[in-house]
């Protein structure tokens, strides 16, 4: 599957699988951006992200952990 910035749920699942030990709430957006763009299935333009997208990913990731 090819991931792009709008695939928040799928990105979060991949991040959790690869980086389950990361402290989500202390992640800087620059680090989160790097983690996303380094995902094997990520194919979107790295420059297309913004603070709103990264906040959505961080919030979804936090919620996934809270509900696990």
Helices and strands as residue ranges (DSSP letters): H 8-18, G 24-26, H 29-37, G 46-48, H 51-66
